[in-house]
């Protein structure tokens, strides 16, 4: 089956009605609230009821302090993170725990909850987004060994990068890394298409476009929408269903920092992101909060 047809099949009526299950992982409540909102947009079916499992990592001392009042604390967090209206449309679970092995706990709970999407959120105060960029640039050079690359970071940074890489290297569940760079709302979305595999992002684009008061700008950097008939058909299908919320960037114009700063969230495929950060474009230093997605059909490391 043609690649575009495979993506188009995801919008089949029966497929859109299927229940989904997302696991949202975070260690900062501010980031957890933003990522939970995105997860609900991604998995909400046309009918039925999907589920979101929240995994909130806290330190050991905090876990001990909260042990007796944990139920009350969970109730407060759920009330703060997700509105009553949203809670009525999904099944919601919350786990709060410390961890000696974040990666193992994420995998274990995703398997227990039968998650088909894992979203991990990192606040910029926890881990500088520039470090992920640096790691990707080093990784793009095949002469660099994994040992050499990790030696370029401090011990704690290297451990975080190892865990992220291990999670993204699994080819079982679609996985996303949300880099929270301070956006307070998600109204303006920027989606670069830098290679054919990035068309898989249209699944998420379609879900977002069903929300009111959003604007989605697609940058088709490789001209694939206009040059391949099946992908053009896919794009036209989505735009028709989006009620004017999707726009296509004019490639005759340059993208600048002023435009990028107006965006609330950049959504990219992991492979496209690795390509972007190795391209000398000045506006890449201005990128806001970002969601990097690796679908199960790609065997790509972060």
Residue frames relative to the residue before (quaternion, step in Angstrom):
aa qw qx qy qz dx dy dz
X 1.0000 0.0000 0.0000 0.0000 0.00 0.00 0.00
X 0.5321 -0.6349 0.4586 0.3217 3.58 -0.99 0.86
X 0.6307 -0.5756 0.3777 0.3581 3.57 -1.13 0.79
X 0.6765 0.4913 -0.2980 0.4606 3.59 0.86 -0.95
X 0.6351 0.5251 -0.3313 0.4596 3.59 1.04 -0.75
X 0.6130 0.5502 -0.3438 0.4509 3.59 1.07 -0.72
X 0.6679 0.4774 -0.2973 0.4875 3.57 0.98 -0.85
X 0.6406 0.5398 -0.3230 0.4403 3.58 0.98 -0.88
X 0.6127 0.5713 -0.3421 0.4257 3.59 1.07 -0.73
X 0.5768 0.5957 -0.3756 0.4139 3.59 1.18 -0.46
X 0.6907 0.4562 -0.2733 0.4899 3.57 1.23 -0.43
X 0.3258 0.7311 -0.5172 0.3031 3.55 1.27 0.34
X 0.6185 -0.5930 0.3691 0.3600 3.58 -1.00 0.85
X 0.6677 0.4974 -0.3043 0.4628 3.58 0.93 -0.87
X 0.6431 0.5244 -0.3192 0.4578 3.57 1.03 -0.82
X 0.6799 0.5047 -0.2957 0.4423 3.58 0.93 -0.88
X 0.6698 0.4936 -0.2995 0.4669 3.58 1.21 -0.44
X 0.4978 0.6708 -0.4267 0.3466 3.58 1.24 -0.23
X 0.4601 -0.6598 0.5199 0.2876 3.53 -1.13 0.71
X 0.1614 -0.7789 0.6011 0.0774 3.55 -1.07 0.78
X 0.1950 -0.7690 0.5977 0.1153 3.52 -1.29 0.37
X 0.0743 -0.8077 0.5848 0.0053 3.57 -0.67 1.13
X 0.2068 -0.7324 0.6345 0.1349 3.53 -1.18 0.72
X 0.1090 -0.8024 0.5866 0.0103 3.58 -0.65 1.19
X 0.0756 -0.8276 0.5558 -0.0201 3.57 -0.53 1.23
X 0.1637 0.7848 -0.5782 0.1517 3.59 -0.91 0.91
X 0.2340 -0.7606 0.5835 0.1621 3.56 -1.29 0.28
X 0.6798 0.3560 -0.2785 0.5775 3.57 1.34 0.23
X 0.4741 -0.7137 0.4346 0.2774 3.58 -0.63 1.12
X 0.6058 0.5662 -0.3541 0.4325 3.58 1.02 -0.76
X 0.6793 0.4683 -0.2744 0.4939 3.56 0.96 -0.92
X 0.6299 0.5548 -0.3272 0.4340 3.58 1.01 -0.81
X 0.6406 0.5274 -0.3258 0.4532 3.58 1.01 -0.78
X 0.6709 0.4941 -0.2974 0.4662 3.58 0.91 -0.91
X 0.7012 0.4756 -0.2758 0.4540 3.56 0.86 -0.97
X 0.6049 0.5510 -0.3532 0.4536 3.59 1.08 -0.64
X 0.6355 0.5307 -0.3187 0.4615 3.56 1.03 -0.83
X 0.6524 0.5002 -0.3080 0.4788 3.59 0.98 -0.82
X 0.6420 0.5434 -0.3254 0.4321 3.57 0.92 -0.92
X 0.6468 0.5210 -0.3201 0.4558 3.57 0.97 -0.85
X 0.6377 0.5184 -0.3282 0.4658 3.59 1.01 -0.76
X 0.6870 0.5158 -0.2840 0.4258 3.57 0.97 -0.87
X 0.8098 0.3439 -0.1536 0.4498 3.58 0.86 -0.90
X 0.4922 0.6876 -0.4420 0.2992 3.60 1.16 -0.34
X 0.2751 -0.7843 0.5328 0.1590 3.63 -0.60 1.08
X 0.6290 -0.5237 0.4048 0.4077 3.56 -1.29 0.18
X 0.7726 0.0204 -0.0248 0.6341 3.56 1.18 -0.51
X 0.6719 0.4688 -0.3454 0.4577 3.57 -1.21 0.21
X 0.3893 -0.7123 0.5420 0.2176 3.53 -1.31 -0.19
X 0.1984 -0.7797 0.5864 0.0942 3.56 -0.66 1.14
X 0.3530 -0.7482 0.5270 0.1945 3.58 -1.27 0.14
X 0.1389 -0.7429 0.6485 0.0909 3.50 -1.27 0.63
X 0.1323 -0.7669 0.6252 0.0591 3.55 -0.87 1.02
X 0.1959 -0.7828 0.5841 0.0875 3.56 -0.76 1.07
X 0.0881 -0.7804 0.6186 0.0217 3.56 -0.88 1.00
X 0.0537 -0.8210 0.5669 -0.0419 3.54 -0.24 1.35
X 0.2038 -0.7963 0.5632 0.0847 3.55 -0.51 1.24
X 0.0112 -0.7748 0.6318 -0.0186 3.56 -0.90 1.01
X 0.5693 -0.5893 0.4197 0.3904 3.60 -1.19 0.25
X 0.7080 -0.5019 0.3052 0.3921 3.56 -1.27 0.47
X 0.6564 0.5179 -0.3190 0.4463 3.59 0.92 -0.85
X 0.6430 0.5095 -0.3163 0.4765 3.57 1.02 -0.80
X 0.6294 0.5388 -0.3322 0.4508 3.58 1.01 -0.77
X 0.6542 0.4996 -0.3067 0.4779 3.59 0.98 -0.85
X 0.6615 0.5260 -0.3064 0.4381 3.58 0.92 -0.92
X 0.7430 0.4210 -0.2142 0.4743 3.57 1.05 -0.82
X 0.3880 0.7845 -0.4454 0.1887 3.57 1.25 -0.26
X 0.7258 0.4361 -0.2644 0.4617 3.62 0.83 -0.89
X 0.7801 0.3109 -0.1751 0.5139 3.60 1.02 -0.70
X 0.2423 0.8271 -0.4848 0.1489 3.58 1.21 0.47
X 0.6484 0.5324 -0.3353 0.4286 3.62 0.89 -0.86
X 0.6611 0.4969 -0.3012 0.4747 3.56 0.95 -0.88
X 0.6436 0.5252 -0.3113 0.4615 3.57 1.04 -0.83
X 0.6322 0.5270 -0.3269 0.4645 3.59 1.00 -0.80
X 0.6473 0.5252 -0.3201 0.4503 3.57 0.92 -0.91
X 0.6534 0.5142 -0.3113 0.4602 3.58 0.97 -0.87
X 0.6564 0.5129 -0.3148 0.4550 3.59 0.93 -0.89
X 0.6596 0.5080 -0.3158 0.4552 3.59 0.87 -0.91
X 0.6457 0.5164 -0.3174 0.4644 3.58 1.04 -0.76
X 0.6864 0.4828 -0.2753 0.4690 3.57 1.05 -0.81
X 0.7096 0.4965 -0.2637 0.4248 3.57 0.96 -0.90
X 0.8280 0.1086 0.0100 0.5500 3.57 0.82 -1.00
X 0.4858 -0.6915 0.4582 0.2755 3.56 -0.86 1.00
X 0.6470 -0.5207 0.3909 0.3967 3.57 -1.25 0.46
X 0.6253 0.5503 -0.3336 0.4414 3.59 1.01 -0.81
X 0.6815 0.4749 -0.2841 0.4789 3.59 0.94 -0.89
X 0.6419 0.5358 -0.3320 0.4366 3.60 1.01 -0.79
X 0.6272 0.5476 -0.3339 0.4419 3.57 1.14 -0.58
X 0.7133 0.4702 -0.2480 0.4568 3.59 1.18 -0.52
X 0.7712 0.2513 -0.1515 0.5650 3.57 1.25 -0.21
X 0.4400 -0.6148 0.5653 0.3300 3.53 -1.35 0.22
X 0.1039 -0.8341 0.5417 -0.0054 3.56 -0.62 1.14
X 0.0194 -0.7793 0.6262 -0.0110 3.56 -0.96 0.95
X 0.1088 -0.7933 0.5966 0.0540 3.56 -1.14 0.64
X 0.0700 -0.7552 0.6511 0.0276 3.53 -0.96 0.98
X 0.0669 -0.7714 0.6323 0.0267 3.57 -0.95 0.93
X 0.2378 0.7895 -0.5268 0.2066 3.58 -0.58 1.08
X 0.4272 -0.6134 0.5810 0.3218 3.49 -1.37 0.27
X 0.1398 -0.8106 0.5651 0.0635 3.58 -1.19 0.29
X 0.2871 -0.7252 0.5996 0.1793 3.52 -1.18 0.71
X 0.7767 0.1386 -0.0804 0.6091 3.57 1.29 -0.27
X 0.2558 -0.8186 0.4978 0.1287 3.56 0.15 1.35
X 0.6617 0.5344 -0.3119 0.4235 3.56 0.87 -0.96
X 0.6720 0.4981 -0.2899 0.4651 3.57 0.89 -0.96
X 0.6612 0.5050 -0.3112 0.4592 3.59 0.98 -0.82
X 0.6315 0.5263 -0.3317 0.4628 3.59 1.00 -0.78
X 0.6723 0.4916 -0.2959 0.4676 3.57 0.89 -0.93
X 0.6544 0.5256 -0.3172 0.4414 3.59 0.91 -0.90
X 0.7108 0.4459 -0.2710 0.4716 3.59 0.80 -0.98
X 0.6164 0.5378 -0.3566 0.4512 3.62 1.03 -0.66
X 0.6563 0.4897 -0.3071 0.4850 3.59 1.06 -0.72
X 0.6424 0.5232 -0.3229 0.4575 3.60 0.98 -0.82
X 0.7497 0.3894 -0.1983 0.4970 3.59 0.97 -0.88
X 0.3624 -0.7545 0.4696 0.2809 3.58 1.36 -0.01
X 0.1535 0.8220 -0.5263 0.1540 3.56 0.94 0.96
X 0.1739 -0.7722 0.5975 0.1282 3.58 -1.04 0.75
X 0.7416 0.2110 -0.2034 0.6034 3.56 1.32 0.33
X 0.0990 -0.7695 0.6297 0.0392 3.56 -0.91 1.01
X 0.0435 -0.7869 0.6156 -0.0033 3.57 -0.83 1.03
X 0.1044 -0.7961 0.5960 0.0126 3.54 -0.73 1.13
X 0.1539 -0.8135 0.5578 0.0585 3.58 -0.74 1.06
X 0.0480 -0.7789 0.6253 0.0028 3.55 -0.98 0.94
X 0.3163 -0.7424 0.5617 0.1826 3.57 -0.77 1.06
X 0.5789 -0.6237 0.3916 0.3500 3.58 -1.01 0.77
X 0.6108 0.5371 -0.3624 0.4551 3.61 1.19 -0.36
X 0.6400 0.5162 -0.3188 0.4715 3.58 1.22 -0.45
X 0.7981 -0.0366 0.0929 0.5942 3.54 0.97 -0.92
X 0.4193 -0.7425 0.4686 0.2310 3.55 -0.47 1.24
X 0.4714 -0.6926 0.4621 0.2906 3.63 -0.68 1.03
X 0.5782 0.5972 -0.3756 0.4097 3.60 1.15 -0.57
X 0.6116 0.5583 -0.3529 0.4356 3.59 1.14 -0.57
X 0.6368 0.5036 -0.3257 0.4845 3.59 1.05 -0.73
X 0.6178 0.5360 -0.3255 0.4745 3.55 1.08 -0.74
X 0.6566 0.5089 -0.3001 0.4689 3.57 0.91 -0.95
X 0.6452 0.5242 -0.3180 0.4558 3.57 0.96 -0.88
X 0.6651 0.5119 -0.3037 0.4510 3.58 0.91 -0.90
X 0.6490 0.5127 -0.3166 0.4644 3.57 1.02 -0.78
X 0.6523 0.4983 -0.3104 0.4794 3.58 1.00 -0.81
X 0.6601 0.5293 -0.2979 0.4420 3.57 1.01 -0.89
X 0.6270 0.5690 -0.3410 0.4084 3.58 1.11 -0.62
X 0.6354 0.4915 -0.3296 0.4961 3.61 1.25 -0.28
X 0.3499 -0.7828 0.4738 0.2009 3.63 -0.37 1.18
X 0.5984 0.5728 -0.3676 0.4227 3.60 1.21 -0.27
X 0.6203 0.5441 -0.3391 0.4518 3.58 1.28 -0.29
X 0.3154 -0.7340 0.5697 0.1927 3.59 -0.79 0.99
X 0.6398 -0.5186 0.3909 0.4109 3.58 -1.25 0.38
X 0.6253 0.5423 -0.3352 0.4500 3.58 1.02 -0.79
X 0.6605 0.5065 -0.3075 0.4611 3.57 0.90 -0.95
X 0.6578 0.5264 -0.3178 0.4350 3.58 0.90 -0.93
X 0.7047 0.4641 -0.2777 0.4592 3.59 0.82 -0.96
X 0.5899 0.5765 -0.3637 0.4329 3.59 1.18 -0.48
X 0.6155 0.5617 -0.3402 0.4359 3.58 1.25 -0.34
X 0.7005 0.4133 -0.2478 0.5265 3.57 1.34 -0.03
X 0.5790 -0.5506 0.4597 0.3876 3.52 -1.29 0.32
X 0.7029 -0.5091 0.2887 0.4044 3.57 -1.17 0.58
X 0.6860 0.4734 -0.2955 0.4669 3.60 0.84 -0.93
X 0.6360 0.5248 -0.3229 0.4646 3.58 1.03 -0.79
X 0.6605 0.5187 -0.3026 0.4506 3.56 0.95 -0.94
X 0.6434 0.5241 -0.3239 0.4544 3.59 1.01 -0.79
X 0.6383 0.5181 -0.3176 0.4725 3.59 1.00 -0.83
X 0.6689 0.5021 -0.2936 0.4630 3.58 0.92 -0.89
X 0.6191 0.5353 -0.3352 0.4667 3.59 1.04 -0.74
X 0.6717 0.4964 -0.2967 0.4630 3.58 0.93 -0.90
X 0.6424 0.5142 -0.3210 0.4690 3.59 0.99 -0.82
X 0.6630 0.5108 -0.3061 0.4537 3.55 0.91 -0.90
X 0.6486 0.5201 -0.3152 0.4577 3.59 0.98 -0.87
X 0.6595 0.5072 -0.3067 0.4623 3.59 0.98 -0.84
X 0.7150 0.4462 -0.2563 0.4732 3.58 0.92 -0.90
X 0.6315 0.5528 -0.3359 0.4274 3.58 1.18 -0.40
X 0.5342 0.5876 -0.4179 0.4413 3.59 1.27 -0.09
X 0.2034 -0.8032 0.5512 0.0981 3.58 -0.83 0.93
X 0.4299 0.7115 -0.4387 0.3413 3.56 1.03 0.85
X 0.8046 0.1280 -0.0138 0.5797 3.56 0.92 -0.98
X 0.5110 -0.6114 0.5019 0.3363 3.58 -1.06 0.75
X 0.0895 -0.8282 0.5526 -0.0283 3.55 -0.82 1.06
X 0.0729 -0.8040 0.5897 0.0246 3.56 -1.01 0.83
X 0.1997 -0.7469 0.6227 0.1205 3.55 -1.14 0.74
X 0.1541 -0.7845 0.5983 0.0534 3.56 -0.63 1.18
X 0.1338 -0.7774 0.6129 0.0463 3.56 -0.64 1.18
X 0.2112 -0.8182 0.5294 0.0756 3.54 -0.20 1.35
X 0.0273 -0.8277 0.5594 -0.0368 3.54 -0.32 1.30
X 0.7624 -0.4365 0.1873 0.4395 3.54 1.15 0.66
X 0.3997 0.7095 -0.4966 0.3004 3.64 1.17 0.05
X 0.2768 -0.7878 0.5312 0.1434 3.57 -0.93 0.88
X 0.7788 0.1134 -0.0858 0.6110 3.59 1.27 -0.23
X 0.2804 -0.7385 0.5832 0.1895 3.57 -1.28 0.29
X 0.1674 0.7810 -0.5739 0.1807 3.53 -0.06 1.37
X 0.7763 0.2561 -0.1256 0.5621 3.57 1.01 -0.85
X 0.0692 -0.8133 0.5773 -0.0213 3.56 -0.61 1.21
X 0.1281 -0.7711 0.6206 0.0623 3.55 -1.07 0.81
X 0.0308 -0.8166 0.5749 -0.0406 3.57 -0.65 1.15
X 0.1648 -0.7964 0.5764 0.0800 3.61 -0.34 1.21
X 0.1686 -0.7414 0.6415 0.1016 3.55 -1.10 0.82
X 0.0180 -0.8429 0.5361 -0.0426 3.57 -0.25 1.27
X 0.7841 0.0208 -0.0506 0.6182 3.58 1.29 -0.11
X 0.7246 -0.4929 0.2619 0.4042 3.54 -1.22 0.52
X 0.6382 0.5508 -0.3429 0.4144 3.61 0.94 -0.77
X 0.5690 0.6071 -0.3832 0.4011 3.61 1.18 -0.42
X 0.4899 0.6578 -0.4315 0.3757 3.60 1.24 -0.26
X 0.5454 0.6179 -0.3998 0.4011 3.60 1.17 -0.44
X 0.5618 0.6082 -0.3825 0.4100 3.58 1.20 -0.43
X 0.5104 0.6619 -0.4174 0.3567 3.59 1.21 -0.36
X 0.5491 0.5982 -0.4009 0.4241 3.59 1.16 -0.49
X 0.7036 0.4426 -0.2506 0.4962 3.58 0.91 -0.97
X 0.6016 0.5703 -0.3399 0.4443 3.55 1.06 -0.80
X 0.6506 0.5305 -0.3072 0.4483 3.56 0.93 -0.94
X 0.6611 0.5062 -0.3088 0.4597 3.58 0.93 -0.91
X 0.6616 0.5092 -0.3082 0.4562 3.58 0.90 -0.93
X 0.6698 0.5379 -0.2935 0.4194 3.55 0.96 -0.93
X 0.5845 0.5704 -0.3813 0.4331 3.61 1.22 -0.18
X 0.5904 0.5659 -0.3645 0.4453 3.58 1.29 -0.22
X 0.4756 -0.6589 0.4980 0.3028 3.57 -1.14 0.57
X 0.8355 0.2503 -0.1747 0.4569 3.56 -1.32 0.41
X 0.5392 0.5665 -0.4546 0.4263 3.58 0.95 0.83
X 0.1448 -0.7540 0.6341 0.0917 3.54 -1.28 0.51
X 0.0946 -0.8110 0.5774 -0.0003 3.57 -0.68 1.12
X 0.1099 -0.7901 0.6023 0.0306 3.55 -0.69 1.16
X 0.1662 -0.7754 0.6049 0.0719 3.57 -0.80 1.08
X 0.1536 -0.7555 0.6302 0.0923 3.55 -0.91 0.94
X 0.1339 -0.7954 0.5897 0.0400 3.57 -0.27 1.29
X 0.1484 -0.8553 0.4925 0.0632 3.56 0.36 1.30
X 0.7462 0.3813 -0.2153 0.5014 3.60 1.12 -0.57
X 0.4737 -0.7224 0.4108 0.2915 3.61 1.26 0.14
X 0.3297 0.7927 -0.4673 0.2108 3.56 1.20 0.45
X 0.6063 0.5706 -0.3651 0.4166 3.60 1.08 -0.60
X 0.7320 0.4196 -0.2378 0.4812 3.57 0.97 -0.81
X 0.7278 0.4683 -0.2427 0.4383 3.59 1.14 -0.58
X 0.7470 0.3205 -0.2057 0.5449 3.60 1.16 -0.43
X 0.4588 -0.7438 0.4179 0.2483 3.55 -0.46 1.26
X 0.6781 0.5009 -0.3115 0.4384 3.60 0.88 -0.89
X 0.6662 0.4801 -0.3038 0.4831 3.58 1.02 -0.75
X 0.5946 0.5414 -0.3525 0.4785 3.57 1.15 -0.63
X 0.6262 0.5292 -0.3229 0.4728 3.58 1.05 -0.80
X 0.6405 0.5203 -0.3127 0.4705 3.58 1.00 -0.86
X 0.6618 0.5073 -0.2994 0.4637 3.58 0.90 -0.94
X 0.6671 0.5050 -0.3009 0.4576 3.59 0.92 -0.91
X 0.6092 0.5516 -0.3428 0.4550 3.58 1.08 -0.74
X 0.6945 0.4803 -0.2739 0.4605 3.56 0.88 -0.99
X 0.6726 0.4957 -0.3096 0.4539 3.59 0.88 -0.90
X 0.6153 0.5517 -0.3444 0.4455 3.58 1.07 -0.70
X 0.7106 0.4500 -0.2451 0.4821 3.56 1.08 -0.79
X 0.6595 0.5724 -0.2947 0.3881 3.59 1.23 -0.37
X 0.3508 -0.7755 0.4648 0.2440 3.60 1.31 -0.05
X 0.7550 -0.4470 0.2139 0.4295 3.56 0.83 1.06
X 0.4958 0.6771 -0.4236 0.3410 3.59 1.17 0.39
X 0.6923 0.4463 -0.2630 0.5024 3.60 1.27 -0.22
X 0.0651 -0.7921 0.6069 -0.0065 3.53 -0.94 0.99
X 0.3042 -0.7299 0.5845 0.1821 3.55 -1.27 0.53
X 0.4414 -0.7113 0.4839 0.2550 3.57 -0.74 1.10
X 0.4240 -0.6854 0.5390 0.2448 3.56 -1.05 0.85
X 0.3222 -0.7956 0.4822 0.1752 3.59 -0.35 1.22
X 0.5429 0.5894 -0.4133 0.4324 3.59 1.24 0.01
X 0.6707 0.4512 -0.2818 0.5169 3.56 1.30 -0.24
X 0.4337 -0.6769 0.5299 0.2701 3.55 -1.18 0.60
X 0.3779 -0.6832 0.5728 0.2499 3.54 -1.13 0.69
X 0.0681 -0.8182 0.5707 0.0137 3.58 -0.84 0.95
X 0.7003 -0.4711 0.3328 0.4207 3.55 -1.29 0.22
X 0.5942 0.5760 -0.3789 0.4143 3.60 1.03 -0.69
X 0.6711 0.4805 -0.2949 0.4815 3.59 0.96 -0.86
X 0.6661 0.5164 -0.3097 0.4402 3.59 0.86 -0.94
X 0.6570 0.5184 -0.3179 0.4455 3.59 0.98 -0.77
X 0.6197 0.5390 -0.3435 0.4554 3.59 1.22 -0.37
X 0.6045 0.5717 -0.3521 0.4286 3.58 1.24 -0.29
X 0.3888 -0.7194 0.5297 0.2251 3.56 -1.11 0.72
X 0.8123 -0.0007 0.0466 0.5813 3.57 1.03 -0.77
X 0.1988 -0.7291 0.6435 0.1214 3.53 -1.08 0.87
X 0.1074 -0.7826 0.6113 0.0485 3.59 -0.86 0.97
X 0.0620 0.8141 -0.5691 0.0982 3.56 -0.71 1.10
X 0.4736 -0.5898 0.5551 0.3459 3.52 -1.31 0.34
X 0.6108 -0.5807 0.3829 0.3782 3.59 -1.06 0.67
X 0.6722 0.4941 -0.3085 0.4570 3.57 0.89 -0.86
X 0.6470 0.5084 -0.3177 0.4712 3.58 1.00 -0.78
X 0.6259 0.5398 -0.3261 0.4588 3.56 1.07 -0.75
X 0.6519 0.5064 -0.3215 0.4639 3.58 0.93 -0.84
X 0.6330 0.5129 -0.3239 0.4809 3.56 1.11 -0.65
X 0.6574 0.5342 -0.3115 0.4306 3.59 0.94 -0.92
X 0.7173 0.4728 -0.2809 0.4279 3.60 0.78 -0.97
X 0.6610 0.4635 -0.3122 0.5007 3.58 1.27 -0.20
X 0.5930 0.5398 -0.3615 0.4757 3.57 1.33 0.15
X 0.4094 -0.7491 0.4647 0.2354 3.63 -0.72 1.00
X 0.2317 0.7533 -0.5719 0.2276 3.56 0.36 1.29
X 0.4514 -0.7338 0.4283 0.2727 3.64 -0.54 1.09
X 0.6586 0.5429 -0.3296 0.4035 3.62 1.02 -0.67
X 0.5168 0.6452 -0.4311 0.3617 3.61 1.19 -0.21
X 0.6045 0.5441 -0.3595 0.4575 3.60 1.23 -0.30
X 0.6866 0.4822 -0.2655 0.4750 3.59 1.28 -0.28
X 0.3827 0.7648 -0.4653 0.2283 3.60 1.26 -0.01
X 0.3775 -0.7300 0.5235 0.2249 3.61 -0.89 0.94
X 0.7853 -0.1882 0.1905 0.5582 3.58 -1.08 -0.67
X 0.1295 -0.8158 0.5636 -0.0022 3.55 -0.98 0.92
X 0.1424 -0.7528 0.6352 0.0977 3.53 -1.15 0.71
X 0.1297 -0.7858 0.6038 0.0343 3.56 -0.63 1.20
X 0.0970 -0.8290 0.5508 -0.0021 3.58 -0.66 1.11
X 0.0887 -0.7598 0.6428 0.0418 3.52 -1.03 0.90
X 0.2626 -0.7670 0.5692 0.1371 3.54 -0.58 1.17
X 0.6409 -0.5687 0.3596 0.3695 3.57 -1.17 0.52
X 0.6314 0.5516 -0.3417 0.4246 3.60 1.16 -0.42
X 0.6758 0.4562 -0.3035 0.4931 3.61 1.26 -0.16
X 0.1918 -0.7555 0.6149 0.1193 3.57 -0.94 0.85
X 0.2933 0.7662 -0.4964 0.2837 3.52 0.45 1.28
X 0.3386 -0.7326 0.5515 0.2109 3.55 -0.95 0.83
X 0.5410 -0.5852 0.4866 0.3580 3.53 -1.24 0.51
